[in-house]
C-alpha cells in the first residue's frame, strides 16, 4: 500500500495503524513522492490526501489514470461539499473518507476496494436476476437495458459508446445490471459495493449514482437508473 499524507502526525498514526492491521505500508509526504513511488513499486492500493503541497492528491489521480493505471485509490479529504467529492471522483478516485475519520472506516473502505481487485466471476455480485434479464455469456459479457459489460476486461458500453468508469462506478453499474428491473435498497448496495453500511446520513451512494447517471445519460435516450424514493435504486429502460 502507498500512503501519501503531508501532515506528519496523521501520516505516522495511519502508518502505524495500517501496519498493525497487516498492511505493508510505504508512506510519503507529498504528491511528487507519491507518483515516483507508484511508478517504482506498483502498489495494490493508494491512500491519498487531497490537500498536499505541490502536486495534490487529485493531480496524482489524474496522472495515474491518464497513464492507464487502474490501481484502486481511496482519498482522504477535509472537503465535505458534494462538488468537492465529485471533483475527486472525476479525477479518478474510487472512494473517499472525510476528515476527521475513524480509522475503522478507513479499514472498511480499503477492504472493499481490495476485494474488488479480484477478478469478478459470473454470479458473484447481487441477487439472482429474473429469467431472461440480464444475459451473461461464457466470456462474462453482461447485457441489460441497452448496456453491455465485459467483466474480464472491465469495459462497459451504452449502445456503441464506451463508458469511462472508475472501479467503484464499474462495480455499481455491474450490480445494477445484474439485477435489472429489481429495486435494490440502500443497505444492500452499500453492503455489496463497500462491504459496510455507512448509515442514513451518508451521501456516498447518492454521489456515485449521480456521477454514474451523468456518464450513462444521452440526449433523447431514456434514463436508466431510477430512484425509488425511500427505498433505493433500480436499473430499467422505460
C-alpha positions in Angstrom: 0.0 0.0 0.0 1.1 3.6 -0.7 0.1 6.3 1.7 0.6 10.0 0.8 -0.2 12.5 3.6 1.6 15.8 4.2 0.5 16.1 7.9 3.3 14.3 9.7 1.2 13.3 12.8 -1.7 11.9 10.6 0.8 10.1 8.3 2.6 8.4 11.2 -0.6 7.5 13.0 -2.1 5.9 9.8 1.1 4.1 9.0 1.2 2.5 12.5 -2.5 1.6 12.4 -2.3 0.1 8.9 0.8 -1.8 9.7 -0.8 -3.3 12.8 -3.8 -4.2 10.6 -1.5 -6.3 8.4 -0.7 -3.9 5.5 2.7 -3.3 4.2 2.8 0.5 4.0 5.1 2.9 2.1 4.4 6.4 3.5 5.4 9.6 1.6 4.7 13.3 2.4 3.6 14.8 -1.0 2.3 14.1 -4.4 5.7 14.2 -6.2 6.9 11.4 -3.9 3.6 9.5 -4.4 3.9 9.5 -8.1 7.5 8.4 -8.1 6.8 5.6 -5.6 3.7 4.4 -7.6 5.8 4.2 -10.7 8.6 2.2 -8.9 6.6 -0.3 -6.9 3.0 -0.6 -8.4 1.2 -0.7 -5.0 -2.1 -2.7 -4.6 -3.9 0.3 -3.3 -3.3 4.1 -2.8 -4.4 6.2 0.2 -4.0 9.8 -0.9 -4.6 13.1 1.0 -6.4 15.6 -1.3 -4.7 18.7 0.0 -0.9 18.3 -0.4 1.7 20.9 -1.4 3.0 20.9 -5.0 1.1 18.1 -6.6 -2.1 17.4 -4.7 -4.0 14.1 -4.4 -6.3 15.0 -7.3 -3.4 15.6 -9.6 -1.8 12.3 -8.6 -5.1 10.6 -9.5 -5.3 12.3 -12.9 -1.8 11.4 -13.8 -2.1 7.8 -12.9 -5.5 7.4 -14.7 -4.1 9.2 -17.8 -1.3 6.6 -17.8 -3.9 3.8 -17.7 -3.1 2.9 -14.1 -6.3 1.4 -12.6 -4.9 0.8 -9.0 -7.7 1.5 -6.5 -7.5 4.9 -4.9 -9.0 6.0 -1.6 -8.9 9.7 -0.9 -8.6 11.4 2.4 -10.2 14.9 2.4 -11.3 17.7 4.7 -13.6 18.9 1.9 -17.2 17.9 2.6 -19.2 19.6 -0.2 -20.7 17.4 -2.8 -18.9 19.4 -5.6 -15.6 18.5 -3.9 -16.4 14.8 -3.7 -17.5 14.9 -7.4 -14.1 16.5 -8.3 -12.4 13.6 -6.6 -14.4 11.0 -8.5 -13.9 12.9 -11.7 -10.1 12.8 -11.1 -10.3 9.0 -11.0 -10.6 8.2 -7.3 -12.6 5.1 -6.3 -13.8 6.2 -2.9 -13.1 8.9 -0.2 -13.1 9.3 3.6 -13.8 12.7 5.1 -11.6 14.1 7.9 -11.8 13.7 10.8 -12.2 10.0 10.2 -12.5 6.8 12.3 -9.6 4.5 11.3 -12.1 1.6 11.3 -13.9 3.3 8.4 -10.6 3.6 6.5 -10.0 -0.1 7.1 -13.6 -1.0 5.9 -13.2 1.1 2.7 -9.8 -0.4 2.0 -11.1 -3.9 2.4 -13.9 -3.2 0.0 -11.6 -1.7 -2.6 -9.1 -4.6 -2.4 -11.9 -7.2 -2.6 -12.8 -5.7 -6.0 -9.2 -6.2 -7.3 -10.0 -9.9 -7.5 -11.4 -10.8 -11.0 -15.2 -10.9 -10.9 -16.9 -14.2 -11.8 -20.4 -14.6 -13.1 -23.0 -14.6 -10.4 -20.6 -13.1 -7.8 -22.5 -9.8 -7.3 -26.1 -9.1 -6.5 -29.2 -11.3 -6.3 -30.1 -13.9 -8.9 -31.7 -12.0 -11.8 -35.1 -12.7 -13.3 -35.2 -15.2 -16.1 -34.1 -13.6 -19.4 -32.6 -10.5 -17.9 -29.8 -9.7 -17.9 -27.8 -12.0 -20.2 -24.4 -13.4 -19.2 -22.2 -15.3 -21.7 -19.3 -17.7 -21.0 -16.9 -14.8 -21.7 -18.5 -12.9 -18.9 -20.4 -10.4 -21.1 -23.3 -8.9 -19.3 -26.2 -7.2 -21.1 -29.3 -5.4 -20.0 -31.3 -2.2 -20.7 -29.1 -1.3 -23.7 -25.9 -1.7 -21.7 -23.1 -4.2 -22.3 -20.3 -5.0 -19.9 -17.2 -7.1 -20.4 -16.4 -8.2 -16.8 -13.0 -9.6 -17.6 -11.8 -6.6 -19.5 -13.7 -4.3 -17.1 -15.2 -2.3 -20.0 -18.7 -1.1 -20.5 -20.8 0.4 -23.3 -24.1 2.1 -23.8 -25.0 1.3 -27.4 -21.8 1.9 -29.3 -20.4 4.4 -26.8 -17.8 3.1 -24.4 -18.1 4.4 -20.8 -15.1 5.7 -18.9 -15.8 4.4 -15.4 -13.8 4.3 -12.2 -13.5 0.9 -10.4 -16.3 1.8 -8.0 -18.6 3.1 -10.8 -18.0 -0.2 -12.7 -18.9 -2.3 -9.7 -22.0 -0.3 -9.0 -23.1 -0.5 -12.6 -22.4 -4.2 -12.7 -24.6 -4.7 -9.6 -27.5 -2.7 -11.1 -27.2 -4.5 -14.5 -27.1 -7.9 -12.9 -30.3 -7.0 -11.1 -32.0 -5.1 -13.9 -35.7 -4.5 -13.1 -35.1 -5.2 -9.4 -35.2 -2.4 -6.8 -32.1 -2.6 -4.7 -32.3 -0.9 -1.3 -29.6 1.4 0.0 -28.2 -1.1 2.6 -27.9 -3.9 0.1 -25.9 -1.7 -2.3 -23.7 -0.4 0.5 -23.0 -4.0 1.6 -22.3 -5.3 -2.0 -20.1 -2.3 -3.1 -18.4 -1.1 0.1 -18.9 -4.0 2.4 -20.3 -1.6 5.1 -23.5 0.4 5.6 -22.5 3.9 6.5 -25.9 4.8 7.7 -28.8 7.0 6.6 -26.8 10.2 6.9 -24.2 9.1 4.3 -24.3 10.8 0.9 -21.7 8.4 -0.6 -24.1 6.3 -2.6 -26.1 9.3 -3.9 -22.9 10.9 -5.1 -21.8 7.8 -7.0 -25.3 7.2 -8.5 -25.4 10.9 -9.7 -22.0 10.6 -11.2 -22.8 7.3 -12.9 -26.0 8.8 -14.3 -24.1 11.6 -15.9 -21.9 9.1 -17.7 -24.8 7.0 -18.8 -27.2 9.7 -19.9 -27.6 10.5 -23.6 -29.7 13.3 -25.2 -33.1 11.8 -26.2 -32.4 8.5 -24.7 -34.3 7.2 -21.6 -32.8 7.4 -18.2 -31.6 4.0 -17.0 -31.0 4.4 -13.2 -34.2 5.3 -11.4 -34.6 6.4 -7.8 -37.3 4.6 -5.7 -37.8 7.2 -3.0 -37.2 5.9 0.5 -36.0 2.5 -0.8 -33.1 2.6 -3.3 -32.4 2.3 -7.0 -33.3 0.2 -10.0 -31.9 -0.1 -13.5 -34.6 -0.2 -16.2 -35.1 1.2 -19.6 -38.5 3.0 -19.6 
